[in-house]
Amino acid sequence: MLESSAFSIHLAIERHPVTVAPQTSVGETILLMSQAKASCVVVVEDRTPVGIFTERDLVKLTARCAQKDRVPFLERYRTEPIAEVMSQKPIALEETRLDDLRSVLNLLRQYQIRHLPILNREGHLVGIVTHQSIRDTIQPADWMRLRRVKEVMGDRVITAPETATVNDLARLMHEARVSCIAIARPLESDERTDSPKLGDAEAPVIPLGIVTERDILQFHALGLDARSLHAAQVMSSPLLQVQPTDSLWSAHQLMNRHRIRRLVVTDERGCLCGIITQTSLLQGWAPMEMTDALSALQRLVEERTSELQQANTQLRREIQDRKQTEEALRISQARLAGILNIADDAIVSVDEHQCIQLFNQGAEKIFGYSASEAIGQPLDLLLPEAVRAIHRQHVNKFRHSPDVARQMGSRAEVLGRRKDGSEFAAEASISKLQVGAEKLLTVILRDITDRKQAQAALQLQLDRERLMGAMRDRIRQSLNLDEILNTTVAEVRQFLVTDRVIVYQFNPDWSGQVVVESVSADWVPILGLNIHDPCFGEEYAQLYAKGRVRAIPDIFEAPLSQCHRNLLKQFQVKGNLVVPILQTETTVQMPDLRSRILSPGESNHNRLWGLLIAHHCRSPRQWQDWEVDFLTALGTQVAIAIQQSTLFEQLQAANQQLRRLATLDGLTQVANRRRFDEYLDRQWRQMARDRRPLSLVLCDIDCFKLYNDTYGHQAGDECLQSVAATLTECVKRPCDLVARYGGEEFAVILPDTDLEGARNVAERIRRTIFELSIPNHNSYVSPYVTMSVGVATTTPEPDSSWSQLIALADKALYASKNKGRNRAISMVL
């Protein structure tokens, strides 16, 4: 890409360098540099550069004057011609040989120069390239954020004390070939008490200010005596500082913000450790990073077509030919007429009074005026009224500038005005030709309306894809259906610039409810409203179920039933866009479950869930095809979100049922042994942390084997179910757990319950079971079913086991049986 970026390097050329004639005095030259804030002037003779005078040359002269002469600098050089002190035969480069930015940087480094004059084929000056112009053009922000100041800073800093004179500073700059001197003082904690010597930066010093080549230029421009000025009086302070670990991007921004070309680098103590300049920023630029930046820049500037470039080239050639005579001018205009009339771009020439002198067929097509209508009229005819004054100032400034041509539209847009009063965006370039005492200006203008519309269409497509992508991301990342739908309708209403967007859900009788709404403040909200449209029935439902989409620009013009039109009028609707929300349903029977789950992909039966509707209330609206397609695609995404949420809810119910089945005894519907063990372990650890008592009640049905032998196992199962239900009723607190421990044994866990409370529960269980009066005639304890109960209570210790509590409760149960059954025995661990 470096080979194809020749046009890009032209952006780094300063097309308006400061120039002077060889006979211009040094004093006038210095004043001109100061006023223009220029780092150099190019000395030209007959438009050909014969020398260059830079800030560094000025410092060199100042240092020489301080060493040899006792006369003040300005007295010595004020009237001397600049040709006597300039750098002669400067290194220059022809514009056609500008290959790429890298070759220019290599040239600047090879000759150790900071200014490179650019010439045309005739050797005339067309501009100058500097490190500043290169940096202003490319600004590689990403690269600068990755690099640190310490990687490119110069650690050789020439310092001087506050008492040094400007002449001393100029001598130092010249001898050390540097562009600035840091004014510093020793570190207070250092043992040295004397001020730092000139040029000495070995000992730790604190920077106080800085004096640059440009400062010395300003002193001379103001006529100050450099011999009597001290550093403390003229240094720039306070200093702007950066640290070695700061990014180059931070340094670059600081330079731009304060319009300076160098920064002092200090450590954490504030001691001077280096300096960074604009040249440093460019010297650290790697070729690969240069390639990336130039590639990005090239994509921005390759907008001109070859036809326009050829027309410009031909036009400039013809304009130069017109310098000979008025007759040659008329001949050139005749030769040019054919080219102008076939050009698609508008080509307009104006005289010094900005009256139109040339108006080609391209201009006629673009502006709508004929050549006869436009020629002789002011250029304001083709401009919107709001920009006429500023445009007039711009053209006048260009007319009096030394520029031959200037591109006006390569990076910015201008506005044109057609005959019908409509305005359009355009890009333009302007050139001028001196014909005798008159200057002719020619503008080449291209209508970029189609390109702007294409860009707007592309941006619209990107916005649609972004919104659709955000919807898909929300569906993937969230199962909160309300959040998904509310965010979606709000974004859709904003994107379509309409007044209301709703999601409407059908009931089985085809009535329905507005479940989600986004509406602007000017219109009536209908969220939660139950709607019954008597005109909407099975016939219409089937149409929407087959994917029908209906776009109604104006409800009063559309072929609607009166009841439907009245319904829409009630909601202030004038334009209506409706798309169906369809679900592909499949029901799957899960083993051991009665729940039904939606499974997309196992069936292709479409069910009409509801409608996604856009209401335009302020006026009728002609819905665009892309709007219909967009809302249709969004309806599909809404259906996916609804189906996904429904599936998640059903899966949650199924998982809850699975968890319940995994922890319940199938016969008695109380907790099983697995659930008992888990719950006892958790409560044991909780009571140990809280230092609270934990009780366990073990219950065993007396003579249950005889009951089964007498009444059969079916009756035995029913007996177990009755006992389990009774135990559940006897336990009052949510934290208490009844479990089937095994066979005819049951257990009750009583957290935070002392021995007395556990006895009461146990006795209530025994008594209630007996009061059920379930017959057991072969029992040797009682003619009815009874229970033996064992109670154990303890306060768990962190390092103890709940198996001890089970063992003690089992022991108490065994004691109850030994003492005649149908009783409760309690023990404490």
N, C-alpha and C positions, 0 to 999 in steps of 0.2 A: 504493500500500500504506500510505502515511502516514495516509490517511483511515480505514483499517480497523484501526488499531492503538491504538484508545482504551483497550482493556483492558491493553495493554502498558505504557502510562504509569502505570497503577495500581501496577505493580511497583516504580516509583521512589518511591512515597509511603512515608515512614517512619510506620508506623501507631502508634508509641508515642513521640511526642515528649515531652520533659520539659515539664511544665506547672506553674504556680504560681498562687495567688490574688493579687489586687491588693494585699492587705494583707501579703503575705509580705515579710519584711525583705530588704534587699540582701545582708546577710551570709548568711542562709539560702539565698538564691538562688545566690550565688557558690559556696557549699559544695555545693549540689545539682548545679550544672553541673560542678564539679570531679569529684565522685564518679561522675557519669554520663558523663564525658568528652564533654559536649555542647557544641556551639558556640553554642547559644542556648537560651532558655526562652520558651515562649509563655505570656503572662499571660491567663488565662481567668476569666470570671465567668458562672455559669450555663451552662457548656460553650461559651460564645461568646468568641472571642479579642478582647481589648480592647487588647492591646499586645504587644510583643516586646522582649526584652532579649538582645543578642548580645555576643560577645567584643569586637566593635568598639565597642559602647556602653560597655563596661567600660573600654577603653583611653581613650576620650574623657573619661570621668569622672575617670580617673587623671590625665590630662594637665591637666584643668581644676583638679583639687585641687592639683597641683604648682605651678600658676601663681598661684592666688589664695589658697590656705589654707596655713597652716603646720602644720595638724593632720594626722596620718597619715590616710590614705584610709579605713581601716576604722573609725577613731574617728568620722570625719565621716559615713560612710554606713551603718555596720553595722546600726543599728536603723531606718533610714529605709525606709518602704514602697517596694516595687519600682515601684508605680504612679507615684511621683514622678520616677523616672529612666528609665523604659522609653520606647521609641519607640511613640507612640500611633498608633492606626488604621493598623496595618501593611497593606501590600499583600497581599491574599488572593485566592483563586480558588475558585469552587464546583466540586466534583468533577465534576458533570455537564458542565461546560464544558471539561474536559480533552480537547482534540481530538487532539493528538499531542505528541511529545517536543520537536519543533522549536519549537512555539508557546510551550512552557514556557521553553525556553532564551532565546527572544527576549524574553519577559517579564522574566526575570532580568537580561538585559543592558539592557533599556530603562530599568528603575528602579534599576539598579546595586545590586541586592540579592543576598544569598546564601542567603536563607531565604524560602520561599513557603508560608504556611499554606494548607491545603486544607480547605474547608468542605462540609457537606452542604446539602440544600435548606433546612433550618431555620436555617442559619448556624452550626451547631455544628462545632467542630473535629474533624476525622477524621484528620489527619496533617499532615505537612510535607514539602516537596520541597526538596532541597539539591543542590549540585553533587556532593557525595559520594554521595548516594543514587542520582543519575543514573549516575555513573561505575560504582558497584557493580553496577548493573542491566545495563548494556549491555556494558561491557568490549570495545570494538571492537579486538581484538588485531591483526587483519590491517591495519587502517588505521594503527594506531600503529606497526607495524613499517616502514611506508613513509615516515613523517614524521620529521623531525629536531627536536631540542630547540631549535635556533636559530630555527626557523620560528615558534614560539609563545612563547618565553621573554620575560620582561620585562627590558629592558636598563636600566631606571631602578631602581637598588637604593640604598636609603637605608642608609648605614653610620654607625657610631659607634665611638669608641675603647673600649678595655677599662675605662677609668676612668669612663665615663658611668654615672649612676645609673639605676635603673629608672624614676624619675619623668621623667628626661630622655628615656629611650627612649619612654615613653608619650606625652610631648608631641610627639616626632618622628612617631610613628605617627599621632597625631591630625591634626597639621598637614599631613602628606604623604598622609593617607588610605591608609596601607598597613597590612598585617596582620603585618609582621615587620620587624626591623632586623638587618642583618648587622654583626657585631662584627669589625673588621678592623685590620690594621696596615700601614704602608707597605711597599712592595717594598724589600728590603735594599739592592739596587744603586741605588735611586733616590737623587737628591741631597738629597731632603727628609729631614730628621732628626726633624722634629716629628711627633707623632701626628696621624692624620687628624681633621679637625674634624667636628663633628656634621653628618650629612647630606651630607658631601663624599665623592663617589665618582669625582671626575674623575681624580685621580692613580692610577696602578696600586697596588692594595692586595691583600694576602693575607687571605682570610677565615679567621677563627679560630673563630667560633661564630655562633649565631643566637638571637635572642629574639623570641618570637611573642606574639600576643594571648593564646593559651591559657596561655603561661608566666605572663603577668601575672595572669591569672585564678587560677592555682595559687598564686602568691605571696600574693594577697589571701585565698584560701581557707585558707592556712596561717597567716595573721595576721602576715606579715612587713612590716616598714617599708620601703616603696618608696623613701624618701628616702635611706636609708643603704646600700641594696643596690647594688653596682656590677656592671657588665656581666660582668666577668671571673668573678664569683662565681656567676652564675646562668645564663650562656649555655649553650646545648646544644652540646656538643663531644665528640669530634671531629665535624666536619661530614661529612655525606654529600653527595658532589659528583658531578656529571655534566659532560660536555663538550658544546659546541654541536653536535658531529657525531654524538652518541649518538642512538639512536632514541627516540621517545616511549614505545615499549613497554618499553625498558630503564628509563626514568624511572618509568613506571607500576609496574613490578614492584618497583623499589627502594622506592617509597612504600608499596606494600602490605606488603612484607616487614617494614619497620620502623615501619609504622603512623604515617606522618607525612604532612603535607599539602603540603610544599614542599621543593625541593632547590636548593642553590646551584650555579650554572653557572660553571666556571672554564676558563681557556685552558690551553695546554700548559705555561705557566710557573707555573700555580697561582694566577694573578691572577683576581680577581672580574670577571666580565663579564655576569652576569645572574642571574635567578632564575626557576624554573618551579614553578607551583602546580597543584593539581587544577583550578582554574578555567581555567588556561592550556590544560590538556589538552582541556577541553570547548570553549573558544573557537576552537580550531583545527579543529574538526570541521566538515567540509563537508556541505552538505545532501544531496548524492548519497550520501555515505558513511553519513549518518544513515539515509537511506531503506533502504540495503542491510542495515544492522544491525537496524533495526526490522522489516524483512521477515523476517529470520531469527528474530528474537525472537517475532514474531507466529505463525509456524508452530509454535513450541514450546508456546504457551499456549492455542491454539484447540482445547481438548479438551473443554471443558464444552458440554453441549447446552442448547438453549433451554428444554427442559422443566425441567432442574435449576435454571436461573437463575430461572424463573418460580416454582418451588416455594420457593426461598430467599427471593425477594421476598415471596411470600405469607406464608411462615412468619414473617419479620421483622415484617410488618405485623400479623399476628395476635398476635405476642409483645408488640408495643408496646400493642396494645389491652388486653392483660391487666393492665396497670398500674392500671387504674381500681379494680376490686374483685375479690374472689374469685368473685363471681357472673359478672362479665365474663370472667374467666379461663375458667370452665367453658363459657360460651357460645362463646368463641374456639376452645376445644378441639373443641367439637362441629362448628363450621364448618370447622375444619381437617381433621377426620377423613376427609371424602370425598376431599380432595386427597391426603392421606397414603396412603390405601388404594389409589389408582390409580397412585401413583408407582412406577416400577421400582426406584428407588434405595431403600436402607434409610434410614429416618429414625428416630433413637433419641434420646429425651430422658432426661436423668438429673438427679437432685437434687444438693444439695450434698455428700451422702455417696456420690455416684456410683452410686446405685441406679437401675435402669431404671424410668422412669415412663411412657414412650411407646414403642411397638414396632409399626411399621406393617406392612402386608402385604408390602411390598418387603423389609423386614427379615426377615420370616418365610421368604420365598423364598430369600433369600441365606444366612441363618444356619441354617435348618432348625428353629428353635424356633417354637412358637406364641406368640402374645402372652401368653397366660395363663402359659406356662412362663417367659417372660423377665421380665415386669413384676415388680418387687420384688427381682430378683436384682442382684448387683453387676455393674458394667460389665465386670469381669474375665472374666465368663462368655463374652464374645465376643472375648477376646484370647488369643493364645498366651501360655503361661506365661513365656516368656523376655522378653517386652516389657511385662508388666503393671506392674512397678515403675516403669520409666521413663515409661510412658504416664500413670500415676497422678500422677507429679510434674509432667508437662507440663500436665495438665488443672488441677491445683491452682494452678499458676502462672498459667495463663490466667484462672482464676476470680477471682483477686485482682488481675489487671491492669486498667487502664482500658479495654482493648479491648472493643468490642462484638462483633466477629466476627473470625475469623482463618482463613485458608485453610491447611489442613494438607497437602493432597495435590496442589496444583497443580504442584509441582516435585519432590516426593518421594513415595515409596510407603509405605503402612502395611500391616500384616498383620492379618487377621481369622481367627477360628477358628469353624468350623461345629460343629453338634451332633455330627456323626460324628467329630470330632477332626481333620478335615482343615483345613489352613491355605490361605489364598488372599490374593492381592495385591489391594489396594484403594486408592482415593484418597478423601480425606475433607475436609470443611470443618466448622467448629464455630462456634457462636454462643451468646450467653448473654442471659438476660432477668432483670432484677431484679423480683421479685414480692414486694412488701413487704420483709420481712427475708430472704427466700429468693432464691437465685439458681438458675435453671434453665439447664442446658446442653443444647443440641440438636446432634446430629451427623448430617450427611448423608453417606452412604457409598455408593460405587459399586464393584461387583465388576468388576475389570478382567482377570479370568482369560482371557476370550476374546481380549481385545486383546493380552495377553501371549503367548498361544498363537499369535496371528496374527503378532506381531512375531518370535516364535521361528521360525515357519515361514518368514517372509520372510528372516530371517537365515540359516536353513538353505539356502534357495534361493540367496542371495547367496554363501554359502560354496561351494555346489556349482558355481555359475557361475565363482567365482574359481579353484577347483581345475581346472575344465575349461579355463578360459582360460589358466591357467599351463601346463597340458599342451600346449595348442595353441601357446603361445609357445615352449615348449621344442622342439617339433617344428620350428617355423619357424626358430629361432635356432641349433639344434644338430643335428649329424648323428651325435653319439655315442649310439648306441642303448642301450648299457649304462647310461649316465648317465640317459637319459630314463626307461627302464623302472624302474631302481632307485629313483629319486626318486618316480616315480608310485606304485609299490606301497607305499612308506613313507607317503606322504601319504594314500593311500586307506585304509590300515589305521588310521591315526590318525583320519581323518574318520569312518569307519564304526564306530570303537571296537570293532574285532574283533581276533582273536588272530593270524591269519595271512592274508596275501594273496600269491598266487603267479601267475606266468606260466608256463604249461605248453605245451611245443612238441611236436607229433606227429612221429613217424617214419613212413616209408611203410607199415609194418606196423601202424600205430595204437598202437604202444607210444610212449613219449615220455620227456621229461626236464624237470625243474623248472629253468628257466633263470634265473628271477629270483624272489626271495623277500624278504618282510619279515615277521618273526615276533617276538612278544614273548618275553621271557626265560623265561617259565614253560613254554614248549612246545617240542617237539622240532623242530629245523630240518631241512628236507628239500631244501635247495638242492643242485642237481647230481644228485639221485637219479633213476635210471632206473626208470620205472614201467611195468609191463605188467599191464593189467587184462584178464583173459581174457574178461570179459563185454562189453568194449567192442570192437566191430567195425564193419564197413562200414555196418550198419544204423543204429547210433547216430551214426556220423560224418555220414551223410547228413542226419539230423535237425538236428545242430548246424550243418551247412553251409547249411541253410535258415533259420538264425537262431534256433534253439531256445535258450531261456533257462530254466534250472531252479533254482528256489529251494526248498530242503529245510529246513524248520524243525527237524526231529528225524529223524536217520537211522534211529532205532529204530522210528519210527512210520510212516515213508514207505514206499511200495511199491517197495523196492529189491531187486535180486538179492542173494543172500547173499554172493557173491564181491565185489560192489561195496561192500556194507556192511562186510565184513571189511577191505577196503582202507582205507576211511575210518576205521575203528576203529584201525587200525595207526598212523594219523597223528593220533590223539586228537580227531578231528572229531566234533562233535555237531550242528552246523548248517552247511549248505553252500549257497553261491550261486555258480552257474556261468554264464558268458556266453561265447559263441564269439568267437574272433579270426579274422575272415574277410578274405581278400585278393581283390581284383578283379584278375585277371591278364591281361596281354596280352603277347605276344612279338613283338618287332619285329626284322627282319633288317636290320642296317645294311650299306650297301654296303662291299664289300672287307673285311668283318669277319665272324667266325664267332660273335661273342658275341650273347647274347639278353638283351633289356632289358625290364623291366616298365614298362608305360605305362598308368596308370589312365585310364580314359575311352575306350579303344579297344575294350574288350570288357566284357561283363557276366558272365563266368564266375567264380563264387565258389569259392575254394579255402579249406578249413579248415586254417589254419596252426596254431592251438593254442587254449588256453582261458585266460580270466582268471577266477580262482577266489578267493572269500573264505571262509575257514574260521573258524567260531566254535567254540572248543574248551571253554570253561569251562562251557557249558550250552547247551541247545537255544535257538533264536532264531527268532522270527517276523519274517521279512524284510518290511520295508515296501515299498509300491509304488515310492516315490521312490528307495529304495535299489536296487531292481532296475533302474529306469530309469537311475539314475546310473551303475551299473556297466556297463550295456549301452552307454550313450553313451561311457563311458571305453574299453570294448573296441574301439569303432570308432576312437577316437583312437590306441590302441595299434597297431591294424592299419595305420593311416596311417603311424605312426612306423616300423614294421617295413618297410613297403613302400618308404617314402622312403629308409631306410638301405640296403635291398637295391638300389634303383635307383642310389643314389650309388656303392655298391661296383662295380656293373656299369659305370657310366659311367667310374669311375676306371680299371677294367681296359681299357675301350675307348679311353680317352684315352692310356693307356700304350702300347697297341698302335699307335695312330695316331702317337704320338711315335716309337716304334721304327721303324715303316715309313717315316716321313719322314726318318730319318737312316741307313737301311740300303740297301745296294746289293741290288736285287732278285735278281740272279743269284748273287752270291757270298756274300751274307748277312754281309758285313763293312761297315764304315762307308762311306757314300758321300762324294762330293766336298764336299757341303754340310757334312756332319758334320766332315770333315777340316778345312775352313777354320775353322769355329767353334772346334774343339778346339785347333788350332794357335795361333789368335789368343789364346785364354784362357791357354794354357801359356806363350806368349811374354811376356804381361804378368806372369804369376805368377813366371816365372824372372827377369824384369827386376827385380821387387820384391825377390826373395830373393837376387839375384846368384849364380844357379846356372846350370850349362851346360844347353843344350838341343840334342839331336841329331835329325836327320832322315835316314831311309834311303829312297831311291827305287829301286825294283826294276822291271826290264823283262824280259819273257820273250823269250829270243833266238829269232829266226826264226819268230815266231808266225804271220806271214802264210803262210809255207810250210806250217806245221802245219795251218792252216785249209784251204789249197788241197789238201793231201794227204788229210786225214782227214775234212774236212767241218766245217761250223759247229757241228753237234751235239756232235762230239768236242771242238771248241774250247771250247764252253761248259763241258763236263765237265772239261777241263784247267784252265780258269780257276777252277772251284770247288775242285779239288784243290789248286791253288797257294794259294788264299785260305785254305783250312783249314790247310795246312802253315804258312803265315805266322803264323796265329793261335796254333798250337802252339809256334812258336819264340819268341814273345813271352811272357815269364814274369810280368811285373808288371801289376796291375790298371790302373795309370796309363798304360801303353803302349797306343797305338791303331794298329790295322791298318786301312787304308782302300784302296778301289779308286780310284786316281788318274785313270784313264782308259784305255779299251781294255784292253791287256794290261799296263798299268803299275799298280804298287801302291806305297803309301807307308806307312812306319812312323814314328810320332812317339814319341820317347824322352825324356820329361822328366827333368831332373836326371841326365843321363848324359853323361859326358865322351867324348872322341874314342876312347879305348881301349875303353871299354864298348860304344860304337856299332860299332866294328870287329868286336868279338866277335859281336855280334848279327848283323851283316851277313854275316859269314863263315858263321855257323851257318845262316842262311837259304839262302845259295848252296849250301852242301854238302847240306843236307836236301832241297832241291828236286832236285838232281842224283841223290841216292840214291833218289828216288821211281821212277827208271828209266821214266819215261813215254816211249814210243818217239817219235822225230822223225827218221825216216830221211833226209829230204831236207834236214836242217839241215847247214850247212857248218861248224858248231862242234863238234857231238857227235851221236851217234846217239840221244841222249836229250834231253829238254827241260832247258834250262839257263837261268840268269838272270844278267843283268849288274846290278851293284849300285853305286849312288853314295851316299857317306856325307858329310854336312856337319855340323859342330859349331860352336857359338858360345855366348857368354854374352851374352844380349840387353841392350841399353841401353834406357832408358825412352823415348828419342826416336827409336829405330830401328824398322824394319819387318821383319816375318817374311818378306816377299817376297824379301829378300836371302838368307835361309837356303834357300828353295826354289831360287833361281837357282844357288846354290853346289852344292846336292845334284844339280841337273840337270847342272851342268857336270862333276861327278865321275862321273855316270852316262855322260855322253857320252865321257869319257876311258876309262871301262871298256870301252865298245864299240869305241873306236878301238884299244885294245890287245889285241883279239882276243876280247872277250866272255867270259862265264862266269868273271867275276872281280869283286872288290870294290875300289873306289878311294875313299879318304877325303880330305877337305880341311877346313881350319879357317878360319872367318871371323874 
